[in-house]
Amino acid sequence: MRGVTRFAAAFGGAILSVTGVLALLALAGPLAAGNAAAASNAAASPAPPGMADTVPGDDTPPEVKWQLDVLRDGQTIDTFESTTTVGQAFSATHHHPVTHRVGCKENPAGGIDLARTVTISPVAADVSGVTLAIEADETIEDSTAPTTPEGCKLPPQPRRVNASHPGLTVPIGGSADWTLIDKNPTLVYRVHASVMSH
């Protein structure tokens, strides 16, 4: 009799175990469905402020509209301007051929091309200002012309100016000066720049 009782108890325990497993499986279905719905709702809900994903195109480099005036002894003698994307470069050459009258009879002398090449590369731009790298290569003439012992005119001496500025910062709405030569003659580059809106 005891054996029968033990068998019944063991058999009853097995039935209870199977029932427990079936109950767990029955609960697992609704729980999984509930988790999927919660995940779906979380995906559809807007992200908290400051946590939103970056909008495609936000990393596009800004464009800089700039103007460079060349001042000789305080007077504007040349101007370069363009719109250039940060990280790119703009280069242009302006030619200024001149001819002087020399000698005591002021005969025309051979001409000279006072070429000026400027390369502008915006390297940074934000609300505080624009930073530009500038390369300059130009030929200028001295402000005064020499004369012969007899007092006859000679052409002004030309000279080559080659200079670079790694980062001229121009405030938004303002300008910045870069002095290449401080006398005989003074040569200044005055730059204006602004960031173009997309």
N, CA and C of each residue as an Amber inpcrd file, in Angstrom:
protein
   594
   0.8320000  -1.2060000   0.0000000   0.0000000   0.0000000   0.0000000
   0.8590000   1.2450000   0.0000000   1.9350000   1.1580000   0.7890000
   2.8330000   2.3030000   0.8060000   3.4320000   2.5590000  -0.5690000
   3.7460000   1.4820000  -1.2820000   4.2970000   1.6280000  -2.6350000
   3.3300000   2.3260000  -3.5510000   2.0510000   1.9670000  -3.4370000
   1.0280000   2.6180000  -4.2820000   0.9400000   4.0900000  -3.9540000
   1.0220000   4.3710000  -2.6330000   0.9440000   5.7840000  -2.2100000
   2.1080000   6.5770000  -2.7610000   3.3110000   5.9670000  -2.6710000
   4.4880000   6.6650000  -3.2080000   4.3640000   6.8890000  -4.7020000
   3.8770000   5.8930000  -5.4020000   3.7270000   6.0090000  -6.8580000
   2.7420000   7.1170000  -7.2140000   1.6330000   7.1410000  -6.4340000
   0.6060000   8.1730000  -6.6930000   1.1690000   9.5530000  -6.4170000
   1.9430000   9.6730000  -5.3400000   2.5140000  10.9840000  -5.0070000
   3.4930000  11.4230000  -6.0760000   4.3310000  10.4540000  -6.5100000
   5.3080000  10.7950000  -7.5540000   4.6070000  11.1550000  -8.8400000
   3.5760000  10.3520000  -9.1880000   2.8210000  10.6100000 -10.4110000
   2.1000000  11.9600000 -10.3430000   1.5560000  12.2500000  -9.1450000
   0.8820000  13.5540000  -8.9590000   1.8560000  14.7030000  -9.0830000
   3.0760000  14.4990000  -8.5460000   4.1000000  15.5590000  -8.6710000
   4.4680000  15.8100000 -10.0980000   4.5620000  14.7050000 -10.8920000
   4.8920000  14.8800000 -12.3140000   3.8150000  15.6430000 -13.0250000
   2.5380000  15.3210000 -12.6800000   1.4190000  16.0320000 -13.3150000
   1.4670000  17.5120000 -12.9760000   1.7810000  17.8030000 -11.6810000
   1.8800000  19.2050000 -11.2760000   3.0120000  19.9100000 -12.0230000
   4.1240000  19.1930000 -12.2200000   5.2530000  19.8090000 -12.9380000
   4.8900000  20.1190000 -14.3650000   4.2130000  19.1680000 -15.0400000
   3.7910000  19.4010000 -16.4260000   2.8090000  20.5440000 -16.4890000
   1.9130000  20.5860000 -15.5200000   0.9240000  21.6840000 -15.4830000
   1.6150000  23.0350000 -15.3080000   2.6320000  23.0420000 -14.4450000
   3.3740000  24.3010000 -14.2350000   4.0600000  24.7760000 -15.4930000
   4.6380000  23.8480000 -16.2370000   5.3200000  24.2200000 -17.4920000
   4.3270000  24.7790000 -18.4920000   3.1530000  24.0880000 -18.5890000
   2.1210000  24.5730000 -19.5230000   1.6360000  25.9640000 -19.1270000
   1.5140000  26.1860000 -17.8270000   1.0750000  27.5210000 -17.3620000
   2.0960000  28.5820000 -17.7210000   3.3610000  28.2580000 -17.5660000
   4.4080000  29.2280000 -17.9130000   4.4090000  29.5470000 -19.4080000
   4.2080000  28.4850000 -20.2100000   4.1550000  28.7090000 -21.6540000
   2.9700000  29.5720000 -22.0310000   1.8510000  29.3490000 -21.3620000
   0.6460000  30.1430000 -21.6510000   0.8690000  31.5980000 -21.2970000
   1.6330000  31.8640000 -20.2180000   1.9070000  33.2610000 -19.8280000
   2.9610000  33.8990000 -20.7230000   3.8670000  33.0930000 -21.2690000
   4.9780000  33.6330000 -22.0630000   4.4730000  34.3360000 -23.3140000
   3.4000000  33.8060000 -23.9320000   2.8660000  34.4180000 -25.1580000
   2.4230000  35.8580000 -24.9380000   1.5190000  36.1080000 -23.9830000
   1.0830000  37.5050000 -23.7290000   2.2160000  38.4080000 -23.3100000
   3.1850000  37.8490000 -22.5100000   4.3030000  38.6990000 -22.0880000
   5.1450000  39.1370000 -23.2720000   5.4140000  38.1960000 -24.1950000
   6.2000000  38.5380000 -25.3880000   5.4720000  39.5620000 -26.2290000
   4.1570000  39.3870000 -26.3750000   3.3720000  40.3530000 -27.1570000
   3.3950000  41.7160000 -26.4950000   3.3230000  41.7190000 -25.1390000
   3.3600000  43.0050000 -24.4240000   4.6900000  43.7000000 -24.5990000
   5.7940000  42.9410000 -24.5440000   7.1160000  43.5330000 -24.7420000
   7.2700000  44.0950000 -26.1440000   6.7640000  43.3840000 -27.1600000
   6.8440000  43.8600000 -28.5450000   6.0660000  45.1490000 -28.7100000
   4.8740000  45.2160000 -28.0830000   4.0690000  46.4430000 -28.1760000
   4.7760000  47.5980000 -27.5040000   5.4120000  47.3180000 -26.3390000
   6.1360000  48.3770000 -25.6330000   7.2940000  48.8840000 -26.4730000
   8.0140000  47.9590000 -27.1160000   9.1400000  48.3640000 -27.9670000
   8.6440000  49.1860000 -29.1380000   7.4890000  48.7960000 -29.7030000
   6.9310000  49.5430000 -30.8310000   6.5380000  50.9430000 -30.4090000
   5.9380000  51.0700000 -29.2230000   5.5470000  52.3890000 -28.7250000
   6.7600000  53.2520000 -28.4520000   7.8240000  52.6300000 -27.9200000
   9.0420000  53.3960000 -27.6400000   9.6510000  53.9140000 -28.9240000
   9.6190000  53.1090000 -29.9830000  10.1830000  53.5440000 -31.2610000
   9.3690000  54.6670000 -31.8550000   8.0400000  54.6340000 -31.6310000
   7.1840000  55.6680000 -32.2190000   7.2090000  56.9540000 -31.4200000
   7.5880000  56.8630000 -30.1280000   7.5890000  58.0570000 -29.2900000
   8.7460000  58.9630000 -29.6570000   8.5520000  60.2900000 -29.6020000
   9.6490000  61.2090000 -29.9140000  10.7330000  61.1350000 -28.8660000
  11.9720000  61.3320000 -29.3050000  13.0930000  61.2890000 -28.3630000
  13.0550000  62.5220000 -27.4860000  13.5410000  62.4200000 -26.2510000
  13.5900000  63.5840000 -25.3660000  14.4460000  64.6830000 -25.9780000
  14.1950000  65.9350000 -25.5600000  15.0010000  67.0430000 -26.0980000
  16.4770000  66.7930000 -25.9080000  17.2570000  67.0780000 -26.9510000
  18.6910000  66.8860000 -26.8930000  19.1430000  65.4920000 -27.2280000
  18.1860000  64.5620000 -27.3940000  18.5440000  63.1850000 -27.6930000
  18.1640000  62.7970000 -29.1060000  17.6170000  63.7140000 -29.8690000
  17.1740000  63.3880000 -31.2210000  18.3680000  63.0700000 -32.0960000
  18.1570000  62.1900000 -33.0630000  19.2350000  61.8500000 -33.9890000
  19.5960000  63.0550000 -34.8310000  20.8230000  63.1020000 -35.3140000
  21.2690000  64.1910000 -36.1740000  20.5370000  64.1370000 -37.5010000
  20.0550000  65.2860000 -37.9150000  19.3300000  65.3650000 -39.1790000
  20.3200000  65.2530000 -40.3160000  20.0570000  64.4020000 -41.3110000
  20.9860000  64.2700000 -42.4370000  21.2340000  65.6240000 -43.0950000
  22.4850000  65.9110000 -43.3510000  22.8360000  67.1760000 -43.9970000
  23.3720000  68.2120000 -43.0330000  23.2260000  67.9600000 -41.6900000
  23.7180000  68.9290000 -40.7140000  25.2370000  69.0620000 -40.7540000
  25.9230000  68.0300000 -41.2470000  27.3780000  68.0640000 -41.2650000
  27.9170000  68.6320000 -42.5730000  27.0570000  69.2110000 -43.3870000
  27.5090000  69.8240000 -44.6320000  28.3440000  71.0590000 -44.3090000
  29.5540000  71.1850000 -44.8640000  30.3850000  72.3570000 -44.5730000
  29.6810000  73.6440000 -45.0180000  29.7570000  74.6910000 -44.2070000
  29.1060000  75.9470000 -44.5780000  29.8380000  76.6480000 -45.7260000
  29.1160000  77.5230000 -46.3910000  29.7100000  78.3320000 -47.4500000
  30.0030000  79.7280000 -46.9100000  31.1300000  80.2600000 -47.3090000
  31.5630000  81.5780000 -46.8300000  31.6080000  82.5520000 -48.0090000
  30.8850000  83.6480000 -47.8590000  30.9410000  84.7270000 -48.8590000
  31.9680000  85.7380000 -48.3550000  32.9830000  85.9960000 -49.1570000
  34.0570000  86.8770000 -48.7060000  34.4360000  87.8920000 -49.7890000
  35.0610000  88.9460000 -49.3260000  35.5870000  89.9820000 -50.2320000
  36.9310000  90.4460000 -49.6910000  37.9180000  90.4720000 -50.5590000
  39.2580000  90.9090000 -50.1780000  39.6160000  92.1490000 -50.9720000
  39.8300000  93.2620000 -50.2590000  40.2430000  94.5130000 -50.8910000
  41.7380000  94.7060000 -50.6860000  42.4260000  95.0560000 -51.7650000
  43.8610000  95.3440000 -51.6970000  44.0240000  96.8450000 -51.5720000
  44.6380000  97.2840000 -50.4770000  44.8430000  98.7170000 -50.2280000
  46.3250000  99.0540000 -50.3260000  46.6270000 100.0250000 -51.1660000
  47.9940000 100.5280000 -51.2840000  47.9950000 101.9710000 -50.8040000
  48.7640000 102.2290000 -49.7680000  48.8130000 103.5580000 -49.1460000
  47.4070000 104.0750000 -48.8320000  46.5610000 103.1570000 -48.3610000
  45.2200000 103.5450000 -47.9290000  44.1680000 103.5860000 -49.0170000
  44.5700000 103.3990000 -50.2640000  43.6300000 103.4480000 -51.3800000
  43.3860000 102.0390000 -51.9290000  42.1040000 101.7190000 -52.1860000
  41.7670000 100.4070000 -52.7440000  42.1850000 100.3530000 -54.2120000
  43.0330000  99.3860000 -54.5480000  43.5220000  99.2710000 -55.9250000
  43.0630000  97.9770000 -56.6060000  42.4920000  97.0590000 -55.8230000
  42.0620000  95.7930000 -56.4080000  41.0990000  95.1130000 -55.4440000
  40.2240000  94.2590000 -55.9910000  39.2490000  93.5450000 -55.1700000
  39.0490000  92.1290000 -55.7110000  39.0370000  91.1730000 -54.7860000
  38.7000000  89.7840000 -55.0930000  37.4770000  89.4180000 -54.2630000
  36.5740000  88.6290000 -54.8290000  35.4220000  88.1800000 -54.0490000
  34.8580000  86.8920000 -54.6220000  34.2740000  86.0870000 -53.7310000
  33.6740000  84.8250000 -54.1530000  32.9270000  84.2220000 -52.9730000
  32.2710000  83.0840000 -53.2270000  31.6570000  82.2790000 -52.1770000
  32.3290000  80.9130000 -52.2180000  32.9530000  80.5300000 -51.1040000
  33.7730000  79.3290000 -51.0640000  33.3680000  78.4570000 -49.8790000
  33.2510000  77.1620000 -50.1120000  32.8970000  76.2170000 -49.0510000
  34.0880000  76.0000000 -48.1220000  33.8040000  75.8870000 -46.8340000
  34.8640000  75.6030000 -45.8600000  35.5610000  74.2960000 -46.2500000
  36.8840000  74.3480000 -46.2770000  37.6670000  73.1830000 -46.6680000
  38.0890000  73.1980000 -48.1220000  37.5430000  74.1410000 -48.9030000
  37.9400000  74.2700000 -50.2950000  38.7410000  75.5570000 -50.4820000
  39.2420000  75.7660000 -51.7000000  40.0840000  76.9340000 -51.9690000
  39.6470000  77.6260000 -53.2470000  39.8130000  78.9440000 -53.2490000
  39.5460000  79.7600000 -54.4290000  40.8380000  80.4870000 -54.7780000
  41.1810000  80.4940000 -56.0560000  42.3970000  81.1810000 -56.4920000
  42.1110000  81.9640000 -57.7610000  42.6470000  83.1660000 -57.8310000
  42.4580000  83.9950000 -59.0230000  43.6660000  84.9100000 -59.1940000
  43.9170000  85.2750000 -60.4480000  45.0180000  86.1910000 -60.7720000
  44.4650000  87.3960000 -61.5260000  44.8200000  88.5800000 -61.0530000
  44.4590000  89.8120000 -61.7350000  45.7180000  90.4140000 -62.3450000
  45.5960000  90.8660000 -63.5820000  46.7430000  91.4510000 -64.2930000
  46.5570000  92.9670000 -64.4270000  47.6510000  93.6880000 -64.1600000
  47.6270000  95.1510000 -64.2580000  48.8630000  95.6140000 -65.0240000
  48.8080000  95.5770000 -66.3590000  49.9680000  96.0280000 -67.1440000
  50.1300000  97.5470000 -67.0490000  51.3540000  97.9740000 -66.8860000
  51.6470000  99.4120000 -66.8020000  52.8310000  99.7450000 -67.7170000
  52.8380000 100.9870000 -68.1780000  53.9410000 101.4860000 -69.0010000
  54.3540000 102.8530000 -68.4610000  55.6560000 103.0550000 -68.2890000
  56.1490000 104.3290000 -67.7620000  56.8630000 105.1120000 -68.8650000
  56.8860000 106.3970000 -68.6860000  57.6620000 107.2690000 -69.5660000
  58.9650000 107.5920000 -68.8410000  60.0750000 107.3010000 -69.4870000
  61.3790000 107.4340000 -68.8310000  62.3140000 108.3010000 -69.6700000
  63.4350000 108.6360000 -69.0420000  64.4420000 109.4490000 -69.7310000
  64.0640000 110.9280000 -69.6930000  64.9920000 111.7350000 -70.1250000
  64.7500000 113.1760000 -70.1300000  63.7050000 113.5840000 -71.1770000
  63.5380000 112.7390000 -72.1830000  62.5150000 113.0320000 -73.1930000
  61.2030000 112.3090000 -72.9040000  61.1850000 111.6070000 -71.7710000
  59.9840000 110.8760000 -71.3380000  59.4650000 109.9410000 -72.4300000
  60.3640000 109.1800000 -72.9460000  59.9670000 108.1800000 -73.9390000
  59.3060000 106.9920000 -73.2430000  58.3410000 106.3810000 -73.9130000
  57.7030000 105.2030000 -73.2910000  58.7220000 104.0720000 -73.1050000
  58.7040000 103.5070000 -71.9070000  59.5850000 102.3680000 -71.6230000
  58.8010000 101.0750000 -71.7960000  59.5200000  99.9630000 -71.7210000
  58.8350000  98.6590000 -71.8190000  57.8310000  98.4960000 -70.6870000
  56.7310000  97.8620000 -70.9900000  55.6920000  97.6690000 -69.9830000
  56.0230000  96.5360000 -69.0250000  55.3030000  96.4910000 -67.9360000
  55.4580000  95.4370000 -66.9400000  54.0640000  95.0190000 -66.4730000
  53.8950000  93.7410000 -66.2370000  52.6170000  93.2220000 -65.7640000
  52.6720000  93.0830000 -64.2490000  51.9210000  93.9320000 -63.5770000
  51.8530000  93.8420000 -62.1190000  50.7700000  92.8140000 -61.7580000
  51.1110000  91.5500000 -61.9080000  50.1470000  90.4760000 -61.6550000
  49.9960000  90.2350000 -60.1620000  48.7740000  89.8930000 -59.7720000
  48.4830000  89.6210000 -58.3610000  47.6470000  88.3390000 -58.2910000
  48.1650000  87.3420000 -57.5850000  47.4440000  86.0780000 -57.3970000
  47.1050000  85.9140000 -55.9250000  45.8270000  85.6660000 -55.6590000
  45.3550000  85.4770000 -54.2900000  44.6350000  84.1340000 -54.1940000
  44.9470000  83.3600000 -53.1560000  44.2670000  82.0990000 -52.8800000
  43.6370000  82.1850000 -51.4980000  42.3300000  81.9350000 -51.4540000
  41.5780000  82.0130000 -50.2050000  41.0190000  80.6350000 -49.8700000
  41.2340000  80.2090000 -48.6180000  40.7050000  78.9170000 -48.1560000
  40.0220000  79.1180000 -46.8030000  38.6780000  79.1020000 -46.7580000
  38.0080000  79.1550000 -45.4520000  38.3110000  77.8730000 -44.6840000
  38.8100000  78.0150000 -43.4690000  39.1590000  76.8260000 -42.6740000
  38.1950000  76.5930000 -41.5190000  37.4240000  77.6240000 -41.1460000
  36.4470000  77.4650000 -40.0700000  35.4290000  78.5870000 -40.1600000
  34.2010000  78.2810000 -39.7110000  33.1400000  79.2860000 -39.7110000
  32.1210000  78.9330000 -38.6410000  31.8190000  79.8890000 -37.7660000
  30.7750000  79.6960000 -36.7700000  30.1800000  81.0630000 -36.4290000
  29.3910000  81.1200000 -35.3540000  28.6960000  82.3630000 -35.0260000
  29.6550000  83.4770000 -34.6070000  30.8660000  83.1190000 -34.1950000
  31.8190000  84.1350000 -33.7450000  32.5920000  84.7650000 -34.8940000
  32.7240000  84.0610000 -36.0070000  33.4620000  84.6100000 -37.1310000
  33.9090000  83.5580000 -38.1210000  34.6920000  84.0080000 -39.0700000
  35.1930000  83.1390000 -40.1330000  36.7180000  83.2110000 -40.1250000
  37.3530000  82.0550000 -40.2540000  38.8190000  82.0070000 -40.3230000
  39.2330000  81.6050000 -41.7280000  40.1110000  82.4130000 -42.3180000
  40.5410000  82.2030000 -43.7000000  42.0560000  82.0690000 -43.7710000
  42.5080000  81.0700000 -44.5320000  43.9310000  80.9670000 -44.8610000
  44.1290000  81.7000000 -46.1880000  45.1480000  82.5470000 -46.2590000
  45.3550000  83.3950000 -47.4410000  46.7800000  83.2380000 -47.9610000
  46.8860000  83.0730000 -49.2640000  48.1890000  83.0460000 -49.9360000
  48.2190000  84.2220000 -50.9140000  49.3130000  84.9840000 -50.8890000
  49.4430000  86.1420000 -51.7730000  50.7430000  86.0600000 -52.5550000
  50.6500000  86.3420000 -53.8390000  51.8270000  86.3670000 -54.7010000
  51.6080000  87.4880000 -55.7130000  52.3670000  88.5640000 -55.5790000
  52.1560000  89.6890000 -56.4770000  53.4300000  90.4720000 -56.7360000
  53.3650000  91.2460000 -57.8100000  54.4700000  92.1350000 -58.1710000
  53.9880000  93.5620000 -58.0000000  54.7450000  94.3580000 -57.2430000
  54.3950000  95.7640000 -57.0480000  55.5990000  96.6280000 -57.3930000
  55.3430000  97.9200000 -57.5010000  56.4200000  98.8740000 -57.7650000
  56.6090000  99.7810000 -56.5590000  57.8360000 100.2420000 -56.3690000
  58.1060000 101.1870000 -55.2950000  57.3100000 102.4600000 -55.5090000
  57.0600000 103.1630000 -54.4200000  56.2870000 104.4050000 -54.5130000
  57.0770000 105.5160000 -55.1900000  58.3870000 105.5110000 -55.0390000
  59.2130000 106.5590000 -55.6410000  60.0260000 105.9920000 -56.7980000
  60.2070000 106.7980000 -57.8190000  60.9830000 106.3790000 -58.9890000
  62.3770000 106.9930000 -58.9320000  63.4000000 106.2360000 -59.2500000
  64.7640000 106.7900000 -59.2510000  64.9780000 107.6940000 -60.4600000
  66.0840000 108.4360000 -60.4310000  66.4480000 109.2970000 -61.5610000
  67.9320000 109.1150000 -61.8700000  68.2890000 109.5090000 -63.0530000
  69.7050000 109.4720000 -63.4490000  70.4110000 110.6710000 -62.8160000
  71.7520000 110.6760000 -62.8420000  72.4860000 111.8400000 -62.3060000
  72.0800000 113.1420000 -62.9810000  71.6060000 113.0320000 -64.2140000
  71.1700000 114.2450000 -64.9090000  69.7360000 114.6370000 -64.5420000
  69.0940000 113.8040000 -63.7410000  67.7240000 114.1210000 -63.3300000
  66.6620000 113.5420000 -64.2370000  67.0610000 112.6480000 -65.1060000
  66.0720000 112.0430000 -65.9990000  65.3680000 110.8720000 -65.3060000
  64.1140000 110.6400000 -65.6720000  63.2930000 109.6270000 -65.0130000
  63.7230000 108.1970000 -65.3570000  63.6420000 107.3640000 -64.3380000
  63.7920000 105.9210000 -64.5140000  62.5120000 105.2510000 -64.0070000
  62.1900000 104.0700000 -64.5070000  60.9580000 103.4210000 -64.0320000
  61.0920000 102.9870000 -62.5780000  59.9820000 102.9730000 -61.8460000
  60.0180000 102.4830000 -60.4580000  60.4950000 101.0390000 -60.4300000
  61.1710000 100.6900000 -59.3630000  61.6870000  99.3290000 -59.2270000
  60.5610000  98.3660000 -58.8350000  60.4020000  97.3050000 -59.6240000
  59.3970000  96.3030000 -59.2370000  59.9670000  95.3560000 -58.1810000
  59.0960000  94.7820000 -57.4020000  59.5150000  93.7570000 -56.4390000
  58.4040000  92.7370000 -56.2550000  58.8280000  91.5660000 -55.9010000
  57.8960000  90.4460000 -55.7310000  57.5180000  90.3190000 -54.2680000
  56.2310000  90.1630000 -54.0310000  55.7350000  89.9430000 -52.6710000
  55.0880000  88.5680000 -52.6380000  55.5970000  87.7230000 -51.7570000
  55.0440000  86.3810000 -51.5970000  54.8450000  86.1530000 -50.1050000
  53.5760000  86.0220000 -49.6870000  53.2970000  85.8910000 -48.2570000
  52.0950000  84.9870000 -48.0460000  51.9960000  84.4630000 -46.8300000
  50.8560000  83.6120000 -46.4940000  50.4120000  83.8890000 -45.0650000
  49.1210000  83.7660000 -44.8500000  48.5380000  83.9130000 -43.5090000
  47.7910000  82.6160000 -43.2070000  48.1830000  81.9020000 -42.1360000
  47.5650000  80.5900000 -41.8680000  46.1250000  80.6600000 -41.3880000
  45.7230000  81.7920000 -40.8250000  44.3520000  81.8620000 -40.3150000
  43.9560000  83.2570000 -39.8760000  43.4570000  84.0620000 -40.8130000
  42.9870000  85.4080000 -40.4860000  41.5300000  85.2960000 -40.0450000
  41.2300000  85.7060000 -38.8180000  39.8700000  85.6110000 -38.2900000
  39.1110000  86.9020000 -38.5470000  37.9800000  86.7580000 -39.2240000
  37.1410000  87.9120000 -39.5690000  35.8570000  87.8240000 -38.7550000
  35.5700000  88.8160000 -37.8920000  34.3230000  88.7610000 -37.1120000
  33.1070000  88.9320000 -38.0170000  32.0140000  88.2590000 -37.6720000
  30.7890000  88.3820000 -38.4520000  30.3180000  89.8350000 -38.4310000
  30.0630000  90.3690000 -39.6130000  29.6200000  91.7530000 -39.7200000
  30.7440000  92.7730000 -39.6650000  31.9880000  92.2950000 -39.5780000
  33.1210000  93.2140000 -39.4990000  34.1530000  92.9110000 -40.5670000
  35.3790000  93.3640000 -40.3360000  36.4660000  93.1190000 -41.2770000
  37.7570000  92.9040000 -40.4970000  38.7540000  92.3900000 -41.1930000
  40.0680000  92.1720000 -40.5860000  41.1370000  92.5720000 -41.5940000
  42.2140000  93.1890000 -41.1140000  43.3040000  93.6450000 -41.9610000
  44.5300000  92.7580000 -41.7890000  45.1970000  92.5360000 -42.8990000
  46.4870000  91.8360000 -42.8930000  47.4740000  92.7350000 -43.6300000
  48.4910000  93.2100000 -42.9090000  49.4940000  94.0940000 -43.4930000
  50.6460000  93.2720000 -44.0560000  50.8270000  93.3640000 -45.3760000
  51.9140000  92.6330000 -46.0290000  53.1840000  93.4820000 -46.0750000
  53.0310000  94.7880000 -46.3420000  54.1660000  95.7130000 -46.3720000
  53.7710000  96.9480000 -45.5670000  54.6550000  97.3890000 -44.6850000
  54.2750000  98.5140000 -43.8290000  54.7650000  99.8750000 -44.3120000
  55.6010000  99.9090000 -45.3620000  56.0200000 101.2200000 -45.8780000
  56.5940000 101.0750000 -47.2890000  56.5280000 102.1820000 -48.0040000
  57.1210000 102.3620000 -49.3420000  56.8320000 101.2350000 -50.3430000
  55.6070000 100.9640000 -50.6870000  54.3530000 101.5200000 -50.1460000
  53.7990000 100.6130000 -49.0580000  52.7510000 101.0760000 -48.3660000
  52.0340000 100.1720000 -47.4700000  51.1070000  99.3140000 -48.3280000
  51.0160000  98.0550000 -47.9760000  50.1490000  97.1310000 -48.7080000
  49.3570000  96.3190000 -47.6880000  48.0530000  96.4990000 -47.7310000
  47.1660000  95.8620000 -46.7460000  46.0590000  95.1080000 -47.4650000
  45.7680000  93.9110000 -46.9790000  44.6040000  93.1510000 -47.4470000
  43.5050000  93.3190000 -46.3950000  42.3770000  93.8380000 -46.8020000
  41.2250000  94.0030000 -45.8890000  40.1420000  93.0170000 -46.3100000
  39.7460000  92.1570000 -45.3860000  38.8350000  91.0650000 -45.7090000
  37.5180000  91.1870000 -44.9670000  36.4190000  91.0270000 -45.6990000
  35.0720000  90.9340000 -45.1400000  34.5820000  89.5160000 -45.4070000
  33.8190000  88.9360000 -44.4960000  33.3200000  87.5710000 -44.7000000
  32.0350000  87.3570000 -43.9270000  31.1760000  86.4930000 -44.4640000
  29.9370000  86.1150000 -43.8010000  29.6000000  84.6890000 -44.1780000
  28.8270000  84.0280000 -43.3060000  28.4280000  82.6400000 -43.5420000
  27.0900000  82.6310000 -44.2550000  27.0160000  81.8870000 -45.3600000
  25.7820000  81.7880000 -46.1290000  24.8660000  80.7640000 -45.4730000
  23.5660000  81.0720000 -45.4020000  22.6000000  80.1320000 -44.8390000
  22.1970000  79.1140000 -45.8900000  21.9530000  77.8640000 -45.4390000
  21.5700000  76.7970000 -46.3710000  20.0930000  76.8930000 -46.6900000
